[in-house]
């Protein structure tokens, strides 16, 4: 080899060989893609579970003060919905005025009297506002005597108003009187707390009732008390009776117990 060739060879360093990256066969690439997709799906599921747990924790931490705010917001939402639907309630008039409007129309007058039921038309006068009195509450459970309670309960009583057996079926029966005028959309709401945390909220529409001498009764759908070690104990509750005009006829706070068995007396 000539000296020129040797010199040229020494001045040009040899190019290092590039390391060839291993290539996966098509089956391997598909397996990696599937594994990545599976990991992504698993992460999404975990995130969804965490979100649900967070929402559950938020609901469980609702206190009495927050519940009152929610009830006020619900009432505001009902008014807003009625306004959007274009529902405008006319002025309230007495039953006597309603009947006198149609005193010359015999068929219409009889129809209205039939709707009013057994109301004493001579004693209704010209009262505009209805008068509703909740007079009693009975707790009905299959296989045992009815538990009759007076409404409202004793104020600031340290004893529970009543005791229920865990896992037992029961229904509530309300007794109430209506006088003066027709009450529209009478409803019952009940909120229950245990150790300061809201555990139940119920809204029940009773209906529209005209004045009558005899009291009305209303029976709620059957429910079952919770059972287990965490269900037993003392509860506090607030009950309200309101109408479509948000007029409250009774608001009462009380306590009750859920135990292993019914009370002995």
Secondary structure, 3 states (H helix, E strand, C coil): CCHHHHHHHHHCCCCCCCCCCCCCCHHHHHHHHHHHHHHHHHHHHHHHHHHHHHHHHHHHCCCHHHHHHHHHHHHHHHHHHHHHCCCCCCCCCCHHHHHHHCCCCHHHHHHHHHHHCCCCCCCCCCCCCCEEEEEEEEEECCCCCCEEEECCCCCCCCCCCEEEECCCEEEEEEEEEEECCCEEEEEEEEEEEECCEEEEEEEEEEEEECCCCCCEEEECCCEECCCCCCCCEEEEEEEEEECCCCCEEEEEEEEEEEECCCCCC
